[in-house]
Amino acid sequence: METMTVTNHQNTATKSSLSSFCASIFSQLLEEQVSPRQARAILIAIIAFFALIISSAAPIWTSFLALAWFILSLRNCRRLMNRQQDNNL
């Protein structure tokens, strides 16, 4: 049981450091403060975009799934970015 607990803590630390790293990169690119949660949302939107592009060579239903994922991920990014702007006011 202890091994699983240690592994979970390591996974959490790895996710946290990766999110922080992405947040610092996106902060530099956007020239505004980006939280790790926002960085994860932006990264998911980027991955969804690439899935949409790649799915154009696949059956049409995969393209629709990728399009739905991309739209939802963009809405999530927009919601998180608007929430931070409201907090800054």
N, C-alpha and C positions, 0 to 999 in steps of 0.2 A: 503494500500500500504506500509506503513512503516513497518508493521510486516513482510511482505515478504522480504523487504530489510534487516532487522535485521537477519532473518533466513538465508538468503543467505550468509551474512557475517559470521555467526556462522558456516555454513557448510564449507565455505572456510577455516576458521581458524582450524576446525577439520581436514580437509583433509591435511592442511599444517603441522599441528603438528604430524599427523600420518605418513606422508611422512618423516618428519624430524626424528621421532623416528626410523622408519625402516632404514633410511639412516645411522643413528648412529650405529645400530646393524650390518648392512651389512659392514660398514666401519671397525668395529672391527673384523668381521669374515674374510674379504678379506685383511685386513691390508693395505688398501689404501683408499683414500678419495672417498666417494660415494655421489653423489648429490641426493637430494630428487626425482628428475625426474628419475634418474637411479634406485633408490630404488623401485619406482613404477613399472618400467619395469621388474625388477628382481622378484618382488612380483607377477606380472601378469604371468610371465613365470612359477613360482612355482605353481600357481593356475591352469594354463593350463596343466602342467604335471600331477597334481592330476586328472584333468578332463579326461586326456588321459588314465590314469590307470583305473579309474572308468568306463569309456565308453567301456572297453573291455568286460564287461558283458552285454552290450546293443547291439542293432542292429548295423550292420557293418557301416551304413552311419553315425551314431553318432561317431564311432571311427575315421572315416575319417575327420569329422568336428573337432574333438578334436585334431587330428594329425596336421591338417592345422593350427589351432590356436596355437598349441605348437611351430610349426616351425616358424610361423610369430613372435611370442613373443620372441623366441630365436634370430632371426635376428634383432629385435628391440633392444634387450639387447646388442648384439654385436656391433651394429651401435653406440649406445650411449656410450659404454665403449671405443670404438676406437676413438670416437670424443674427449673424455676427454684425452686420451693418446696423441692425436695430439696437444691438447691445452697445455699440460704439456711440450712439446718439445720446 
